[in-house]
Amino acid sequence: MSDKSNARSPRHRIWQEMFTAVADEYPRIAAEHRYIDTLALELVCGSHERFEVIVTNNLFGDILSDLGAGLVGGLGVAASANLHPDAAADCSSRCHGSAPRTFAGKGVANPDRRGADRRAHGRAARDTPRPRAISNAPSHRAVADGARTPDLGGRSTTREVAAAIAARL
């Protein structure tokens, strides 16, 4: 869990107390606390593999998801998920979300849904009724053959990448 209780309002301390109380109910799960700045440093300096889940508030989560995206290739490929253990409908999306002001009308948005459709929850693989052809190989082949939007270092437009993926279905 990450917060900034050492420098922010008492609400952050309450957040930390609630996290600890819930963590105590699940003794088999290792729960640790990091201040957000320390956690960001650990993620950038190579310790990111040790974290499976990071619990934080919306503001810090948004910042960390963008930082994490930078570590794995950019906002266009990294997935972000808002999960609830008892909810049937979780929200899974690209870290950049819809990014309307950044991408609208420019033809540069990455249409490859691999990152957005990957969920960080065990039930996703068995509950997602998605044909295999749409979720894996065509996208990989299109990118390998050079169909890349600017977020992946390419020069292809959204329509060009979408057409390249569709051609490989």
C-alpha positions as CSV (number, residue, x, y, z in Angstrom):
1,M,0.0,0.0,0.0
2,S,1.3,3.4,-0.8
3,D,0.3,6.8,0.5
4,K,2.0,10.0,1.7
5,S,0.9,9.9,5.3
6,N,4.1,11.4,6.5
7,A,3.4,14.7,4.7
8,R,-0.3,14.9,4.0
9,S,-3.5,15.3,5.9
10,P,-4.8,12.8,8.5
11,R,-6.9,11.2,5.8
12,H,-3.8,9.4,4.6
13,R,-3.2,8.0,8.0
14,I,-6.8,6.8,8.1
15,W,-6.2,5.1,4.7
16,Q,-3.1,3.4,6.1
17,E,-5.0,2.2,9.2
18,M,-7.9,0.8,7.1
19,F,-5.4,-1.0,4.8
20,T,-3.7,-2.5,7.9
21,A,-7.1,-3.6,9.3
22,V,-8.1,-5.3,6.1
23,A,-4.6,-6.8,5.6
24,D,-4.9,-8.4,9.1
25,E,-7.9,-10.4,7.8
26,Y,-5.7,-12.0,5.1
27,P,-2.5,-13.2,7.0
28,R,-1.3,-15.3,4.0
29,I,-0.9,-12.2,1.9
30,A,2.2,-10.2,2.6
31,A,1.2,-6.5,3.1
32,E,3.7,-3.7,3.1
33,H,3.6,0.0,3.3
34,R,5.6,2.4,1.2
35,Y,5.4,6.2,0.9
36,I,4.6,7.1,-2.6
37,D,7.9,8.7,-3.4
38,T,9.9,5.7,-2.1
39,L,7.7,3.3,-4.1
40,A,8.2,5.3,-7.3
41,L,11.9,5.2,-6.8
42,E,11.8,1.4,-6.2
43,L,9.8,0.9,-9.3
44,V,12.1,2.9,-11.5
45,C,15.3,1.5,-10.0
46,G,14.4,-2.1,-10.8
47,S,12.6,-3.5,-7.8
48,H,9.3,-3.5,-9.6
49,E,9.1,-7.3,-10.1
50,R,8.5,-7.8,-6.4
51,F,5.2,-6.0,-6.4
52,E,2.1,-7.9,-7.6
53,V,-0.5,-5.4,-6.5
54,I,-0.2,-1.9,-5.4
55,V,-3.1,-0.4,-3.4
56,T,-3.3,3.3,-3.4
57,N,-5.6,6.2,-4.0
58,N,-6.8,7.4,-7.4
59,L,-4.2,10.3,-7.7
60,F,-1.2,8.2,-6.8
61,G,-2.5,5.2,-8.8
62,D,-2.8,7.4,-11.9
63,I,0.7,8.6,-11.5
64,L,2.1,5.2,-10.9
65,S,0.3,3.6,-13.8
66,D,1.8,6.1,-16.1
67,L,5.3,5.6,-14.6
68,G,4.8,1.8,-14.9
69,A,3.7,2.2,-18.6
70,G,6.9,4.1,-19.3
71,L,8.9,1.1,-17.9
72,V,7.2,-1.4,-20.3
73,G,6.9,0.5,-23.5
74,G,4.5,3.4,-23.1
75,L,1.0,4.4,-22.4
76,G,-0.4,2.9,-25.6
77,V,0.5,-0.7,-24.6
78,A,0.3,-0.8,-20.8
79,A,-2.9,-2.0,-19.2
80,S,-4.5,-0.6,-16.2
81,A,-7.4,-2.2,-14.2
82,N,-9.8,-1.2,-11.5
83,L,-10.7,-4.4,-9.8
84,H,-13.2,-5.4,-7.2
85,P,-13.1,-9.0,-5.8
86,D,-16.9,-9.3,-5.8
87,A,-17.8,-7.3,-8.9
88,A,-18.8,-9.0,-12.1
89,A,-17.8,-6.1,-14.3
90,D,-14.3,-4.7,-13.7
91,C,-12.9,-1.8,-15.7
92,S,-9.8,-2.6,-17.8
93,S,-8.3,-0.1,-20.1
94,R,-5.1,1.4,-21.5
95,C,-3.2,3.5,-19.0
96,H,-3.9,6.6,-21.1
97,G,-7.7,5.8,-21.1
98,S,-9.4,7.5,-23.9
99,A,-6.9,10.4,-24.0
100,P,-9.3,12.4,-26.1
101,R,-7.4,15.7,-26.2
102,T,-4.1,14.0,-27.0
103,F,-5.3,11.7,-29.7
104,A,-8.6,12.9,-31.1
105,G,-8.6,13.4,-34.8
106,K,-4.9,12.9,-35.2
107,G,-4.9,9.3,-36.3
108,V,-2.1,8.4,-33.8
109,A,-4.0,6.3,-31.2
110,N,-2.8,2.7,-31.0
111,P,-5.7,0.4,-32.0
112,D,-4.0,-2.8,-30.7
113,R,-6.1,-3.9,-27.8
114,R,-3.7,-6.5,-26.4
115,G,-2.7,-4.3,-23.4
116,A,-6.1,-3.0,-22.7
117,D,-7.7,-6.4,-22.7
118,R,-5.2,-8.0,-20.4
119,R,-6.5,-8.0,-16.9
120,A,-4.6,-8.4,-13.7
121,H,-7.1,-10.9,-12.3
122,G,-7.2,-14.6,-12.5
123,R,-10.8,-14.9,-13.8
124,A,-10.1,-12.8,-16.9
125,A,-8.6,-15.6,-18.9
126,R,-11.5,-18.0,-18.4
127,D,-14.3,-15.4,-18.4
128,T,-13.4,-13.3,-21.4
129,P,-15.4,-14.7,-24.4
130,R,-13.0,-13.3,-27.0
131,P,-11.9,-15.3,-30.0
132,R,-8.2,-16.2,-29.8
133,A,-7.5,-14.8,-33.3
134,I,-8.4,-11.3,-32.1
135,S,-6.5,-11.4,-28.9
136,N,-3.0,-12.5,-29.9
137,A,-1.1,-13.5,-33.0
138,P,-2.5,-11.0,-35.6
139,S,-1.4,-8.0,-33.4
140,H,2.0,-9.5,-32.7
141,R,2.6,-10.1,-36.4
142,A,1.4,-6.7,-37.5
143,V,3.8,-5.0,-35.0
144,A,6.7,-7.3,-36.0
145,D,6.1,-6.4,-39.6
146,G,6.4,-2.7,-38.8
147,A,2.8,-1.5,-38.3
148,R,3.4,0.8,-35.3
149,T,1.8,4.0,-34.1
150,P,4.1,6.7,-32.7
151,D,3.7,5.4,-29.1
152,L,5.6,2.3,-30.2
153,G,8.2,4.3,-32.2
154,G,6.5,3.9,-35.6
155,R,4.9,6.2,-38.1
156,S,1.7,4.3,-38.9
157,T,-1.7,5.9,-38.4
158,T,-4.4,4.3,-36.4
159,R,-6.2,3.2,-39.5
160,E,-3.0,1.7,-41.0
161,V,-2.3,-0.3,-37.9
162,A,-6.0,-1.5,-37.6
163,A,-5.9,-2.5,-41.3
164,A,-2.6,-4.4,-40.7
165,I,-4.1,-6.3,-37.8
166,A,-7.3,-7.0,-39.7
167,A,-5.4,-8.3,-42.7
168,R,-3.7,-10.9,-40.4
169,L,-6.9,-12.2,-38.9
